[in-house]
Amino acid sequence: MAYPQLVIDSAAVAENTARIAERCAARSLSVVGVTKGMSAQPELARVMRASGCSWLADSRLSNIARLRQAGIEGPYLLLRIPMADEIDELLDLADVTLVSMTGTIDLLERACRRRSCEIASIAMIDLGDLREGFWPDEMERLAEAYRSAPRVRCLGVGVNFGCFGGVLPTVLNERRLVEVGAELERHLGHPLEILSGGATSSLALLERGELPEAINQLRIGEAILLGTDVTGNRIIPWLRQDTMELRGQVVEVRRKPSVPIGLIGADAFGNVPVFEDRGERLRAIVALGRQDVRLEGVRSLLPGAEVLGASSDHLLLDVETCPSAPRLGDVVPFAVDYGAMLAATTSRYVEVKVL
Ligand SMILES: *Cc1c(COP(=O)(O)O)cnc(C)c1O
């Protein structure tokens, strides 16, 4: 089974990584390469590491295990605050973990004591996006938790933007992270090594020279893999967007009316479809569907073609105005956004090919 296929150009990913690493290095920022968006493809993780990322990070331990098995050197950061039931696996696989509960610090300490080992951590601070993180006024309590957990090292503080609340990074909230970090330092009595100022969306601040001096790390996935910033709703002009393409094969080409014939109920997903009458149109069916990809994030790269919709396994393309309409058996290309990339690399029905 050759299609659907997600074809990834590792040279383009390498170029993006190197450009980001170079810009960041000019500001003494280190780059953590985030692999979760492409389900930790080892070839791409290797490229990230070789092109300037100082650490690799993923939200899932199974992905980190996969990369370690492929022989790719860390250090590895676990991006999702850990589950109580994965603490042992975490100590086996990750070098650094994010934390957002003192209870998790206690669990880590107990496991480390039992195994006579240590773990490094970065405390996440919630600055308004309302996903994970300590509140800024909890630093005294956090320092106490760290003091009673000598095997859990506090490397620093970090923040997420644009993940749940869509909050954008700004000079003000990045400065707030620096202040909160300084307060934690005071309570801990030692300096912090890392101020992790966010993800792809923070690159806009870097470009404008607005990222506070003290921020010294960014965790980057989307910009490396796609050259885009979905939170900032922009293409990053100094990066490549032609890093990957989803390919599907055409299984039917036929002229059909643009409005269905008969009484309209709901489609297979419970939505009642609405149609505009454009007369008869030439349409192609591509063997590609919701089991393969997040269709809202797919854009046809075939000149003149337009995605009409899709079900679990069939994607309908209007090809009426294509300068060269696809024929049965042709392979047609699509661009993917972050959500579609995530789904396509997770689906066992899509073959991932790294060139
Ligand atoms: C996914 C994730 C990132 C990377 O985000 P991008 O927008 O892909 O750069 C960074 N930090 C955390 C905690 C994440 O979960």
The ligand as an ORCA input file, in Angstrom:
! r2SCAN-3c Opt
* xyz 0 1
  C       4.159     21.391     21.603
  C       4.897     22.156     22.591
  C       5.896     23.057     22.182
  C       6.217     23.338     20.728
  O       5.244     24.132     20.137
  P       5.378     24.676     18.625
  O       4.288     25.658     18.519
  O       5.192     23.488     17.745
  O       6.704     25.280     18.448
  C       6.593     23.738     23.164
  N       6.326     23.542     24.469
  C       5.386     22.684     24.899
  C       5.163     22.505     26.358
  C       4.631     21.961     23.978
  O       3.698     21.123     24.419
*
